[in-house]
Amino acid sequence: MAYADGPHHRGERIENRREAQQNRQEQRDDRRDLKQLENLIARFDAASSRRHHDALRQVDADLRAYVAADLAENRYELSDAQSEVRRDTHEVRDARYARDRREFQDAQRDRQDDKRDVRVEAEALRRTRGIQRELEGLYGRVDRNSLERKRSLMMELLQMARTEQARNQQEIREDRRESREDRREARDGRY
């Protein structure tokens, strides 16, 4: 029986390490994105206060590129979260048949966490698409109302980036919890 459980548990430990490494990379990317957006807003503010149209056009181009990259990242993260739910569903099924109550509960909790991630990523993608559509009608416009609305949308993107960074911190904490569980199970001889 130990041999039958061994490869599954080894695979789970490897998957947990992969997720932890991926979350650390996402955290670095989130920090970079946040700084980039903060810089973009500062450039926008400087250009709009001076009514510098060339600088505003450049900010528009950079903002368009930022939003496109953010959408691509959102699509990737949603796809990844959906893949994790599929893997978790298999783990729940395997744990149920293994008749290990703690493992089953851990697998269910992981699946619930990943389902929540799917909902959050889907909402972020939906909202970013909405912002992109609204910005498309504002690019190139320099009237006061357009500039105010553009800045408001940029601030919403900034808040979303900060929220993403906080969520990623939570993911890293969950990764640490899973790592502790893996070590405890290995120590207790369940691996």
Wavefront OBJ file of the C-alpha trace (Angstrom):
o trace
v 0.000 0.000 0.000
v 2.876 2.405 0.710
v 4.067 2.041 -2.865
v 0.615 2.860 -4.248
v 0.425 6.049 -2.217
v 4.054 7.037 -2.800
v 3.936 8.247 -6.415
v 0.685 10.167 -5.798
v 2.105 11.960 -2.777
v 5.427 12.611 -4.504
v 3.511 14.101 -7.421
v 1.502 16.271 -5.044
v 4.680 17.539 -3.358
v 6.203 18.330 -6.756
v 3.001 20.128 -7.810
v 2.976 22.121 -4.560
v 6.583 23.206 -5.144
v 5.769 24.162 -8.739
v 2.807 26.257 -7.588
v 4.927 27.960 -4.920
v 7.595 28.834 -7.479
v 4.941 30.105 -9.896
v 3.345 32.251 -7.187
v 6.703 33.797 -6.310
v 7.229 34.649 -9.996
v 3.722 36.139 -10.176
v 4.536 38.222 -7.106
v 7.626 39.654 -8.840
v 5.548 40.323 -11.977
v 2.820 41.994 -9.906
v 5.357 44.308 -8.268
v 6.751 45.241 -11.684
v 3.250 45.849 -13.088
v 2.319 47.995 -10.106
v 5.418 50.168 -10.490
v 4.827 50.451 -14.227
v 1.241 51.596 -13.700
v 2.199 54.029 -10.941
v 4.805 55.519 -13.291
v 2.238 55.724 -16.092
v -0.208 57.585 -13.836
v 2.528 60.014 -12.742
v 3.414 60.675 -16.402
v -0.274 61.139 -17.228
v -0.727 63.611 -14.376
v 2.335 65.631 -15.434
v 1.321 65.674 -19.106
v -2.321 66.555 -18.451
v -1.473 69.354 -15.998
v 0.784 70.939 -18.630
v -1.601 70.074 -21.498
v 1.324 68.420 -23.256
v -0.483 66.630 -26.097
v 2.509 64.659 -27.402
v 3.206 63.293 -23.913
v -0.490 62.416 -23.510
v -0.412 60.502 -26.819
v 2.626 58.565 -25.583
v 0.857 57.793 -22.298
v -2.141 56.588 -24.319
v 0.098 54.254 -26.336
v 1.799 52.947 -23.194
v -1.535 52.534 -21.422
v -2.950 50.620 -24.389
v 0.089 48.299 -24.273
v -0.209 47.901 -20.492
v -3.897 46.948 -20.704
v -3.236 44.490 -23.544
v -0.470 42.827 -21.516
v -2.701 42.775 -18.433
v -5.483 41.070 -20.406
v -3.057 38.439 -21.681
v -1.856 37.838 -18.117
v -5.454 37.624 -16.859
v -6.328 35.051 -19.525
v -3.257 32.972 -18.623
v -4.000 33.137 -14.886
v -7.636 32.163 -15.457
v -6.580 29.198 -17.577
v -4.034 28.155 -14.956
v -6.602 28.431 -12.154
v -9.048 26.298 -14.154
v -6.326 23.669 -14.647
v -5.676 23.630 -10.904
v -9.369 22.987 -10.220
v -9.272 20.026 -12.624
v -6.178 18.629 -10.858
v -7.802 19.201 -7.480
v -10.930 17.338 -8.595
v -8.762 14.294 -9.379
v -7.010 14.619 -6.010
v -10.342 14.756 -4.180
v -11.487 11.622 -5.984
v -8.192 9.832 -5.272
v -8.269 10.877 -1.606
v -11.869 9.682 -1.237
v -10.931 6.220 -2.495
v -7.796 6.125 -0.358
v -10.057 6.480 2.704
v -7.712 9.007 4.283
v -9.980 11.575 5.926
v -7.334 14.274 6.470
v -6.055 13.959 2.910
v -9.618 14.120 1.604
v -10.331 17.273 3.631
v -7.066 18.871 2.470
v -7.920 18.080 -1.143
v -11.415 19.517 -0.756
v -10.039 22.705 0.834
v -7.494 23.081 -1.983
v -10.230 22.649 -4.576
v -12.427 25.269 -2.869
v -9.477 27.702 -2.771
v -8.810 27.114 -6.453
v -12.485 27.508 -7.368
v -12.415 30.862 -5.591
v -9.309 31.759 -7.612
v -11.173 30.943 -10.836
v -14.041 33.253 -9.856
v -11.640 36.060 -8.927
v -9.584 35.692 -12.121
v -12.724 35.574 -14.274
v -13.998 38.777 -12.641
v -10.617 40.511 -13.099
v -10.615 39.531 -16.775
v -14.199 40.746 -17.243
v -13.484 44.097 -15.584
v -10.210 44.631 -17.437
v -12.006 43.997 -20.726
v -14.610 46.586 -19.735
v -11.897 49.115 -18.914
v -10.172 48.387 -22.219
v -13.400 49.011 -24.142
v -14.015 52.270 -22.333
v -10.427 53.447 -22.821
v -10.654 52.785 -26.562
v -13.187 55.608 -26.780
v -10.960 57.928 -24.756
v -7.567 57.493 -26.424
v -6.491 60.663 -28.200
v -9.080 62.816 -26.461
v -7.739 65.675 -24.333
v -10.893 67.419 -23.126
v -11.255 67.724 -19.376
v -14.011 65.086 -18.981
v -12.105 62.542 -21.072
v -8.891 63.109 -19.131
v -10.728 62.785 -15.811
v -12.420 59.567 -16.886
v -9.165 58.155 -18.246
v -7.435 58.899 -14.941
v -10.312 57.302 -13.042
v -9.953 54.126 -15.120
v -6.198 54.133 -14.561
v -6.811 54.408 -10.816
v -9.192 51.454 -11.033
v -6.477 49.455 -12.800
v -4.089 50.482 -10.039
v -6.495 49.266 -7.362
v -6.926 45.994 -9.234
v -3.123 45.598 -9.403
v -2.847 46.201 -5.661
v -5.616 43.694 -4.993
v -3.865 41.157 -7.218
v -0.662 41.678 -5.274
v -2.500 41.085 -1.971
v -4.141 37.933 -3.391
v -0.760 36.677 -4.466
v 0.542 37.182 -0.921
v -2.369 35.020 0.259
v -1.455 32.356 -2.307
v 2.114 32.333 -1.000
v 0.803 31.830 2.552
v -1.334 28.929 1.286
v 1.723 27.455 -0.431
v 3.615 27.587 2.865
v 0.701 25.867 4.619
v 0.680 23.110 2.003
v 4.431 22.722 2.352
v 4.066 22.314 6.127
v 1.324 19.722 5.544
v 3.605 17.841 3.146
v 6.443 17.828 5.688
v 4.077 16.713 8.472
v 2.706 13.892 6.332
v 6.209 12.800 5.362
v 7.261 12.873 9.021
v 4.170 10.898 10.060
v 4.952 8.272 7.439
v 1.957 8.985 5.252
v 4.222 9.452 2.225
l 1 2 3 4 5 6 7 8 9 10 11 12 13 14 15 16 17 18 19 20 21 22 23 24 25 26 27 28 29 30 31 32 33 34 35 36 37 38 39 40 41 42 43 44 45 46 47 48 49 50 51 52 53 54 55 56 57 58 59 60 61 62 63 64 65 66 67 68 69 70 71 72 73 74 75 76 77 78 79 80 81 82 83 84 85 86 87 88 89 90 91 92 93 94 95 96 97 98 99 100 101 102 103 104 105 106 107 108 109 110 111 112 113 114 115 116 117 118 119 120 121 122 123 124 125 126 127 128 129 130 131 132 133 134 135 136 137 138 139 140 141 142 143 144 145 146 147 148 149 150 151 152 153 154 155 156 157 158 159 160 161 162 163 164 165 166 167 168 169 170 171 172 173 174 175 176 177 178 179 180 181 182 183 184 185 186 187 188 189 190 191
